[in-house]
């Protein structure tokens, strides 16, 4: 796995449990990059701490779904 965070003039990289930081060209803002092994099957529930049941987490207060059909 490779995990990289770049912000301003610095980059932090984590690869094989080794953390390195270095100066880099200026980047306005912050970018996060993750490279995962795609040959290994994962359980999405374990990755997001068992929060994968979207139906239970749905909150109508954040969305007026009366007109969803008109979006398409």
C-alpha positions in Angstrom: 0.0 0.0 0.0 1.1 3.5 -0.7 -0.4 6.5 1.0 0.7 10.1 0.1 -0.3 13.5 1.3 0.9 16.6 -0.5 0.3 20.1 0.8 2.1 23.3 0.2 5.8 22.5 -0.4 5.9 19.1 1.4 5.0 15.5 0.7 4.5 12.8 3.2 4.6 9.2 2.0 3.8 6.0 3.8 4.9 2.8 2.1 5.4 -0.6 3.7 5.0 1.1 7.2 7.9 3.5 6.4 7.1 7.2 6.7 9.1 9.7 4.7 8.7 13.4 4.2 10.4 15.6 1.6 10.2 19.0 0.1 8.3 19.1 -3.2 7.1 21.6 -5.8 4.4 24.0 -4.5 0.9 22.6 -4.4 -1.9 25.0 -3.5 -4.2 23.0 -1.3 -3.9 19.4 -0.1 -4.1 16.2 -2.1 -4.4 12.7 -0.7 -3.3 9.7 -2.8 -3.8 6.0 -1.9 -2.6 3.1 -4.0 -4.1 -0.2 -2.8 -3.3 -3.8 -3.8 -6.2 -4.8 -6.1 -5.2 -8.5 -6.0 -6.3 -8.8 -2.4 -10.0 -9.1 -1.5 -11.1 -6.8 1.2 -14.3 -6.4 3.3 -15.5 -2.8 2.9 -17.2 -2.9 6.3 -13.8 -3.4 7.9 -12.2 -0.5 6.0 -14.9 2.0 7.1 -15.4 0.7 10.6 -18.6 -1.2 9.9 -20.4 1.9 8.6 -21.5 0.5 5.2 -25.2 0.3 5.7 -26.3 3.3 3.8 -30.0 2.7 4.1 -29.8 3.0 7.9 -27.6 6.2 7.7 -29.9 8.0 5.3 -31.2 11.2 6.8 -34.0 13.0 5.0 -33.2 16.2 6.7 -30.2 16.7 4.4 -32.2 16.0 1.1 -35.6 16.9 -0.1 -36.4 13.8 -2.0 -39.9 14.8 -3.1 -38.6 15.6 -6.6 -35.9 12.9 -7.2 -37.7 11.6 -10.3 -37.3 15.0 -12.0 -33.5 14.9 -11.6 -33.2 12.3 -14.4 
